[in-house]
Structures are given as structure tokens and as C-alpha cells.
């Protein structure tokens, strides 16, 4: 059975907003989301980080084992996401991406994979 998806973000030939700065305004996954599929290519080798916050505490996690993505290569990551935590905090969490080296983002596509 094929995944049911919807696009969360799509960008082509984007100027990076600066090193370690969110590429787009943090987004909350939909209630039925189970993961984001991230497709990205860069013009300059860089580490790609996923960032998350509940509004009071922020974290950044390196994708690709925190190894730099090579310039002009296409990468695809599937990362679990959840908009509301199930623990006692019931925190609402939003996510974004950052690159550690400023440069052009050739393509960035984020698809939300939906539970059904």
C-alpha cells in the first residue's frame, strides 16, 4: 500500500538564511502525521539539522549522522514527527531545518506521511 502524503514545504534554488538558522518558519505536523520525508540537495557541503521546539525548549539534531551532505547530491530522509507529545506535558512541538554552512539550497521538499 502506498503512503498517503501531503507537501509541507517546497523550495527550489533557495538562498540559505545563514548558518544554523531555520530555513523556514517552524511547522507543526498534522494530527495524523507519522513522519516527514525530506528531500534535499545543496550547492555547498553542509551538515543538515532538524530543529524542534515546544515554545520554551529548543533542540537541534544532525541528520546523516551529523556528517556533511555532499554538494550536488540528492538526499532523502524519513524522520518521525509528532505535533503533540503523549507524555504528561502534552507539549505541542514544531519543526524546521537548518544547514550549518551558508549556501544555496538547490531543492528542499518536505512531504508529510499520513497514518491511515
Buried (B, 14 or more C-beta within 10 A) or exposed (E): EEBEBEEBBEBEEBEBBEEBEBBBEBBBBBEEBBBBBBBBBBBBBBBBBBBBBBEEEEEBEBBBEEEBBBBEEEBEBEBEBBBBEEEEEEBEBBBBBBBBBBBEBBBBBBBBBBEE
